[in-house]
Amino acid sequence: MIQLLRGFTSVGYVGLIPGAPGTYGSLVTLPIAYFWSTLVTDNPFITFGLIAIITLLGVFASNKVSTSLGVEDPGEIVIDELVGQWIAVLAIPAHWGFWLAAFILFRVFDIWKPWLIDKSQDLPGGIGVMMDDVLAGLLALIIIQGAAALI
């Protein structure tokens, strides 16, 4: 069971690629989110529902995997990056410039962890693992949507 959970939390073991697993987790999200929005549905409410389900599963699975590995927030867990990056591109214009900006902003906020993003990591277990990326994704989304509205 733990191997199945590790496969899920590492997004198909992408999180085990050496170097920058968070960036790899974010990068692998972009084609998933793009194909979902173009081939399955472009309805942001349905997509938000899917992201919410993945987030809840991510909290549970991250908690189990972290406990199993004996590490509070293992680098191999990148389901949080998948969720945060997908939030960052939720319902933004389908132009590569917006998607690139959303990727960069999400990574900056995920690494820098300004304001409440940093404090959210103090939440217990899988909630703390997931919440900082959810907040980083929301902040990136707000900025991208604001920029899109101005353009």
C-alpha positions as CSV (number, residue, x, y, z in Angstrom):
1,M,0.0,0.0,0.0
2,I,2.8,2.5,0.8
3,Q,4.3,2.0,-2.6
4,L,1.0,2.9,-4.2
5,L,0.9,6.0,-2.0
6,R,4.5,6.9,-2.9
7,G,3.6,6.6,-6.6
8,F,0.7,9.0,-6.1
9,T,2.6,11.5,-3.9
10,S,5.6,11.5,-6.2
11,V,3.3,11.9,-9.3
12,G,4.3,8.7,-11.0
13,Y,7.8,8.8,-9.3
14,V,8.6,12.2,-11.0
15,G,9.5,13.3,-7.4
16,L,12.4,10.8,-7.3
17,I,14.2,12.4,-10.3
18,P,17.4,14.0,-8.8
19,G,17.9,17.7,-8.9
20,A,14.8,19.8,-8.5
21,P,11.8,17.5,-7.8
22,G,9.4,20.4,-7.1
23,T,10.2,22.0,-10.4
24,Y,9.8,18.7,-12.2
25,G,6.5,18.2,-10.4
26,S,5.3,21.6,-11.6
27,L,6.5,21.0,-15.1
28,V,4.7,17.7,-15.5
29,T,1.5,19.4,-14.3
30,L,1.4,21.9,-17.2
31,P,0.6,19.3,-20.0
32,I,-1.8,17.5,-17.6
33,A,-3.7,20.7,-16.9
34,Y,-3.6,21.8,-20.6
35,F,-4.9,18.5,-21.9
36,W,-7.5,18.3,-19.2
37,S,-8.8,21.8,-20.1
38,T,-8.7,21.2,-23.8
39,L,-9.7,17.6,-24.1
40,V,-11.9,16.9,-21.1
41,T,-13.5,20.1,-19.9
42,D,-12.7,23.8,-19.7
43,N,-15.2,24.3,-16.9
44,P,-13.2,25.7,-14.0
45,F,-15.7,24.5,-11.5
46,I,-15.3,20.9,-12.5
47,T,-11.6,21.3,-12.6
48,F,-11.6,23.0,-9.2
49,G,-13.6,20.0,-7.9
50,L,-11.0,17.6,-9.3
51,I,-8.2,19.7,-7.7
52,A,-10.0,19.6,-4.4
53,I,-10.2,15.8,-4.5
54,I,-6.6,15.5,-5.4
55,T,-5.7,17.9,-2.6
56,L,-7.6,15.8,0.0
57,L,-6.1,12.6,-1.3
58,G,-2.7,14.4,-1.2
59,V,-3.1,15.4,2.5
60,F,-3.9,11.8,3.4
61,A,-1.2,10.2,1.2
62,S,1.5,12.7,2.1
63,N,0.8,12.1,5.8
64,K,1.2,8.4,5.3
65,V,4.3,8.6,3.1
66,S,6.0,11.2,5.4
67,T,5.4,8.9,8.4
68,S,6.6,5.9,6.6
69,L,9.8,7.6,5.5
70,G,10.3,9.3,8.9
71,V,10.7,12.7,7.2
72,E,8.3,15.6,7.8
73,D,8.1,16.8,4.2
74,P,10.1,14.5,1.9
75,G,11.4,16.1,-1.3
76,E,10.0,13.2,-3.3
77,I,6.4,14.3,-2.5
78,V,5.4,16.5,-5.4
79,I,1.6,16.0,-5.4
80,D,1.6,19.4,-3.7
81,E,3.3,21.0,-6.6
82,L,0.9,19.4,-9.0
83,V,-2.0,20.8,-7.0
84,G,-0.4,24.3,-6.6
85,Q,0.7,24.6,-10.2
86,W,-2.7,23.4,-11.5
87,I,-4.4,26.1,-9.3
88,A,-2.0,28.7,-10.8
89,V,-3.2,27.9,-14.3
90,L,-6.9,27.4,-13.5
91,A,-9.0,29.3,-16.0
92,I,-6.2,31.6,-17.2
93,P,-6.0,32.6,-20.9
94,A,-4.8,29.8,-23.2
95,H,-1.7,31.7,-24.3
96,W,1.8,30.4,-23.7
97,G,2.9,33.7,-22.1
98,F,0.3,33.4,-19.3
99,W,1.1,29.7,-18.7
100,L,4.8,30.5,-18.5
101,A,4.2,33.4,-16.2
102,A,2.0,31.2,-14.0
103,F,4.7,28.5,-13.9
104,I,7.4,31.1,-12.9
105,L,5.2,32.9,-10.3
106,F,4.2,29.6,-8.7
107,R,7.8,28.4,-8.5
108,V,8.9,31.7,-7.0
109,F,6.2,31.7,-4.4
110,D,6.7,28.0,-3.6
111,I,10.4,28.6,-3.1
112,W,10.3,32.0,-1.5
113,K,7.2,31.3,0.7
114,P,6.1,34.8,1.5
115,W,3.7,35.7,4.3
116,L,1.2,33.0,5.2
117,I,2.6,30.6,2.7
118,D,5.6,30.0,5.0
119,K,3.4,29.8,8.1
120,S,1.1,27.2,6.5
121,Q,3.9,24.7,6.5
122,D,3.6,24.6,10.3
123,L,0.2,22.9,10.0
124,P,0.3,19.2,11.0
125,G,1.2,16.3,8.7
126,G,-0.1,16.2,5.2
127,I,-2.0,19.5,5.6
128,G,1.2,21.4,6.1
129,V,2.8,19.6,3.1
130,M,-0.1,20.6,0.8
131,M,-1.2,24.0,2.1
132,D,1.9,26.0,1.2
133,D,1.6,25.0,-2.4
134,V,-2.2,25.6,-2.5
135,L,-1.5,29.1,-1.2
136,A,1.4,29.7,-3.6
137,G,-0.9,28.6,-6.5
138,L,-3.7,30.9,-5.4
139,L,-1.3,33.8,-5.2
140,A,0.1,33.1,-8.6
141,L,-3.5,32.7,-10.0
142,I,-4.6,36.1,-8.5
143,I,-1.7,37.9,-10.1
144,I,-2.1,36.2,-13.5
145,Q,-5.9,36.8,-13.5
146,G,-5.2,40.4,-12.6
147,A,-2.7,40.8,-15.4
148,A,-5.1,39.2,-17.9
149,A,-7.9,41.6,-16.9
150,L,-5.6,44.5,-17.5
151,I,-4.4,43.4,-20.9
